Amino acid sequence: MMKKKILYSIIATTLISIVLFTYMKVAGNPYEMNNARESLKAYLEETYPDMDYKIKWSAKYVSTDESYRFEVMVKDSSLGVETTYPFDVYRYKPNEVFNDTLHKSRVDIDTSKKLNKQAEQYILTFLQKKVPELYQVDTDVEVYNNDVTVWTPKLKTPKPILIILEMEKGDLNKEQMLQQAKTIQQQLNEESIDYYLAEVGYHEIVNGEENYEYVSFTPQQKLTINDVD
């Protein structure tokens, strides 16, 4: 009889564990969800300091990219209108906000495209003086209106930009790639370009196949050989 009780207890515990695991797989972890919510709150307060908003308590767990989707209700006091915007936050620390639909709704697409072309050409031209192997630059400059017609390094956009640079690797070794990345970082910083991340991709063709090695860095990051992937 005692053995049956132990067996039933084991089965019950196993079933409860399976149910909890399945639930957390679908609905997420409450502790992680709270961390994501706090991260979103800090992001909103920093990015939109004067905004009247409220984060809905419930959040949807998105298993495909392991994130939480929160709905943020934004109130326009002048119009008396409240609009809901989804925000996606990664479940793991530092719980980065990676989908800001409020920002996207405000972007002037046509003006941003024009400014991107100018930024890419500007950055390519001045960096090639120090790093001639650079052959392409891509940016994600975004502005909210069409008042700005010319991009300059001093232009402050709603968000810092991402800069993607493509290089011919040639015979460069990792140490040389590191030194080039440091040079690029120094040049971008001296120009006072407002970027949050730069990614340098070193291109080569081996046995007919394209290969890339990368060096990514933030403006203040101290680069080491371990950053060359």
N, C-alpha and C positions, 0 to 999 in steps of 0.2 A: 504493500500500500504506500509506504514511504517513497519507494522508488518511483511509483506512478506520479506522486505529487511532485517529486523533483523533476520528472520528465515533463509534466504539464507546465511547470514553472519555467523550464527552459524553453519550451515551445512558445509560451505566452510572451516571454521576454524577447525571443527572436522575432515574433510577429510584430510586437510593438516597435522594435528597432527598425524592422523593414518599413513599417508604416511611417515612422518619423523620418527615416532616410528619404523615402519617396516624397513625403510632404515637403521637406526642405529642398529637395531637388527641383520641385515644381514651384513652390512658393518662396523659397529662399530662407535664409537664416535671420531671425529677428535681431540678433546682435549685430550682424553685418549690415542689415537694413538701416539700423539706427546710426551706425557709423557713416553710411552713405548719405543719410539724411543730414547729419551734422556737416559733412563735407559740402553738400549742396548749399546748405544755409550759409556757410562761410563764403562760398563762391558767389552767391547772390549778393551778399552784403558788400563784398569787395568790388564786384563788377557793376552792380546797379545800386549804389548806396542810397539813392533817393527814391527808390521804387517802393510802391505800396503793394505788398504781395502776401500770399499765404500758401504754404506747402500742404497739399492734401495728405492726410495721415497714411492712407493706404498707398502701397506701391506695388507695381507688377515686376516680378522677377523674370528676366529674360535669359534663359539658359544658354542660348546660342552664343552670346558674347559675355555671359556671366556678369550681368549688370542689373541694376534696379531702375525702373522707369517711374519717375515721380511726375505728378501733375502740379504745376505752379499756377495759381490764380493771381493774375495781375490786374489791379484796379486802376483805371484812368479816372481820376477824380474830376477832371474838367468836363468829361463827357458822361460820367456816371456809368461807365461800361466796364465790365469785368471779363477778361479773356483768359482762357486756360492754355498753357504751353507745356508740352512734355519736355523733361530733362532726363538724360540717361547718365547714370553714375556707375562706374565699375565697382564690383562687390569687394574687391581686395584693396587694402591700404596701398597708396594714399587716397583711394576712392576718388579718382580723377573724374571730373565732369567732362564727358566727351561729346555730348549732343545737346547743344543749347539752341532750341528752336525759336526762342525769343530773339536771339541775336540774328539768326538766319532770316527771320521775318522782316527785319529792319534793313538788311543789306541791299544797297543799290547795285544790282548785278552788272549793268552796262558800264557804269562808272568804275566799278571795281576791276572789271576786265581790262579797261584802258590803263588804269594805274598799275596793274600787275605787269603788263607789257613794259611799261616804263621802268618799273622797279627791277625786273629781270635783266633788262638791257644795261641799266646803270650798274647793278652789282656785278654782272659778267664783265663789263668793260674795266672797272677799277680793280677787280680781283685778278684779272688776267695779267696785269702788270707785274704782280708778285708770283702768281701761280699760272703759268702759261698752259699747263695741261688741262685746265678747266675749259669745258666746251659748252656747257649748258647750265642754266639757272632757272628754277621754277619757284614761284612764291604764291602766297594765298592772301594777298592784300584785300581787305574788305572795308568798305566805308558805307555810311548810312544814307548819304545824300550825294547829289551831283554838284555841290558847291566846289569841291576840290577837282582841279583839272590837271595838276602836275604833281607827280610823286617826287619827293626828295627824302633824304635820310632823316630829316627833321620832322617829317609828317607823322603825327601821332594818330594812329588808327584805333578804333574801339577795342581791338585786341592785338597784342604783339603777333608778328607774322612768323610763319614757318618758311624756312629757306632750304630748298633741296638743290644740291650741286652735283653735277656729274663730271667725272674726271677720267682721262685715259691713264690706266695704271702703268702701262709700259713695263719697264724694268724696276720700278720702285719697290723697295722692300717695306716692311711694316714700320720701321723706324723713320724712314723718309716720309711715309704716308702720315705718320703722327706729326712730324715737323710741319708738313704742309697744312694739316688741320689746325695746328696751333697758329700758323701764319694767317689762315683764313679767319679764325676766331679773333685774332688781334686786329685785323683789318676791319672786320665788321663792327667791332667795339669802338675802334677809333673813329669810324664814320657815324657813331651813335645811332645805328639802325636798331629800331625797336623790334627785336625778334625773341621768340621764346625757345626756339630750337633750330639748329642747323644740322643737316644730314649730308655728309659727303659720300658719294658712291663712286668707288673706283672700278672702272669697266675694263674687262679684258676678254679675249676669246681664246679658249683652250680646247684644242681638238674639235674645232668647229662649233663649240658651245659657248654662249655668253655667261660669264661669271661676274659677280659683284662682291666687293668687300666694302664695309661701311665704317665710317667714323661719325658718330652723332654727339653733339654737345650743346649745352646751354651757354648763355653769354659768360657766366662766371665760373663755369666748370673747369677744374684743373685736369687737363687731359693727361692720360698715361698710356702706355703701350697696350694695356688691357682694354682700352676703348676701341682698338682697331679690330673689327670682327671680320 
